[in-house]
Amino acid sequence: MKLIINGKPGEIADDCRTVADLLSLPQWNKRLVIVELNGDIVGKDNYINTALSEGDRIELVHFVGGG
Amino acid sequence: MSDPFVLGGISLTSRLFIGTGKYSRNTLIPEVVASSGSQVITVALRRVDPQSQENIMNHIPSQMTLLPNTSGARTAEEAVRIARLAKAAGLGNWVKIEVISDQKYLLPDNSETIRATEILAAEGFVVLPYMSPDLSAALRMKAAGAAAIMPLGAPIGSNRGLKTKEMLRILISEVDLPIIVDAGIGRPSEAAEAMEMGASAVLLNTAIATARDPLLMAEAFREAVSSGRKAYLAGLGPVEEAAVHSSPLTGFLN
């Protein structure tokens, strides 16, 4: 499935069907990540039941140092 | 002396807010928290870099009140989007609104900041707007529901001190909200001066993070903010043109 993650086109395996599946991939795992799917925030409780579709635009953001 | 600063429903004993940017290593952050005595700490929000495993949240002690900023926003809408994302992290509802359109001096856009304040305060955020010190803008932010007003002393990261002092004085005098001087403070003496003037707190990042010894500087700021606050509460003595004798005016053996 083709997605746009943080502005970059990418391809994920077909068994990666939900936001929870995506976040379990090693590069995103174990971080406090906030998810926006096609412009809408996905609450943590909804990661498991939010399905991904071809062409979805996903933002994965987190806190960084700042003043 | 009990002198709590109540903000957003939280009773703070420290009036020094600190940032988390520019540290040579993030492992310094918990040590700076300890030496500064700070209870409020700012963070920014950015896209996750899959190449980096760094996680700032591993370095922020859990008792801290988190103050996410909306840096990177150029419009009210962008600030609102960032604030909502920050809130979705589930770490509180405080937000420092920072809307900047000028890339050289990083001065805040007051009118966009007022709009963002209105939207976010209505959604229940504790809104702390970073602003260019201007009385009518500050009063509009208050009307829009800001919890405090955060005027700048000098451009972000400049360490130039209280260049806007006269305007800060007017805001402190005329705006019935806590004034937190944010940005520009470079020296402990400047933090003390802001507090002597009646600021409710100061927020700084660069002055500590870029000091040769950040831990010692954090301690210096802690003492300065506390001293300045005590001086404000004590009430400064009157300023006179000429000398006013402190010892008896008579000659020594008269």
Interface residues (C-beta under 8 A of the other chain):
Chain A: N6 G7 Q27 W28 R31 L32 V33 I34 V35 E36 I41 G43 K44 E59 L60 V61 H62 F63 V64 G65 G66 G67
Chain B: G19 T20 G21 K22 Y23 N26 T42 V43 A44 L45 R46 R47 V48 P50 N55 I56 M57 L66 P68 N69 S71 R84 L85 A86 A88 A89 G90 I156 G157 A183 L203 L204 N205 T206
